[in-house]
């Protein structure tokens, strides 16, 4: 796994492994996209799991589970999030 000092990037998390978001680099995400992600509950402290990666063998989008909700995010968004596995 790809570990960094502040954790690992969400895009490196294994499918099905639960994790908690420890930081989000909001400057790496367009403001309107950041607003949408926050509205969906993505922020520091949120517990998430990757449900699926891409379609037809691609890497985009990532389907992540937050509580009982599954949402799709782009890989660039996942790269801006650091997580710690639970």
C-alpha positions in Angstrom: 0.0 0.0 0.0 1.1 3.5 -0.7 1.5 5.2 2.7 2.4 8.8 3.3 3.1 10.6 6.5 -0.5 11.8 6.8 -2.0 8.4 5.7 -2.6 7.0 2.3 -4.5 8.5 -0.7 -8.0 7.3 -1.1 -7.3 6.1 -4.7 -4.7 3.6 -3.2 -7.2 2.1 -0.8 -8.2 -1.5 -1.5 -11.7 -2.2 -2.6 -13.9 -3.1 0.4 -11.5 -1.8 3.0 -13.1 0.7 5.4 -11.2 3.9 6.0 -11.7 7.3 7.6 -10.9 10.6 5.7 -8.1 12.4 7.6 -7.6 15.3 5.2 -8.8 16.7 1.9 -6.7 19.0 -0.3 -9.6 21.3 -1.3 -7.3 23.4 -3.4 -6.8 20.5 -5.8 -10.5 20.3 -6.4 -12.6 22.9 -8.4 -14.7 25.0 -5.9 -18.0 23.9 -7.4 -17.0 20.3 -7.2 -15.7 20.7 -3.7 -19.1 22.2 -2.7 -20.9 19.2 -4.2 -18.6 16.7 -2.4 -19.1 18.4 1.0 -22.9 18.4 0.4 -22.6 14.6 -0.1 -20.8 14.2 3.2 -17.2 14.0 2.1 -15.0 15.7 4.6 -12.5 15.0 7.3 -13.7 12.3 9.7 -16.1 10.6 7.3 -15.9 6.8 7.2 -15.9 5.4 3.6 -15.4 2.3 1.7 -14.5 1.8 -2.0 -17.3 -0.3 -3.6 -16.1 -0.4 -7.2 -13.5 1.0 -9.5 -14.2 2.1 -13.0 -16.3 0.5 -15.7 -15.0 -1.8 -18.4 -11.6 -2.0 -16.8 -11.1 1.8 -16.4 -10.0 3.6 -13.3 -12.7 6.2 -13.3 -15.1 6.6 -11.6 -14.7 5.2 -8.1 -17.9 4.2 -6.3 -17.6 4.9 -2.6 -19.9 4.1 0.2 -20.7 6.7 2.9 -23.1 5.2 5.4 -26.0 3.8 3.3 -25.2 5.9 0.3 -23.1 5.0 -2.7 -21.7 7.8 -4.8 -19.3 8.1 -7.7 -16.3 10.3 -7.6 -13.5 10.9 -10.1 -10.0 9.6 -9.5 -8.7 13.2 -9.3 -11.0 13.7 -6.3 -9.8 10.5 -4.6 -6.2 11.7 -5.1 -6.9 14.8 -3.1 -8.1 12.8 -0.1 -5.9 11.1 2.5 -7.4 8.3 4.5 -6.5 5.9 7.4 -7.6 2.3 7.1 -9.9 1.2 10.0 
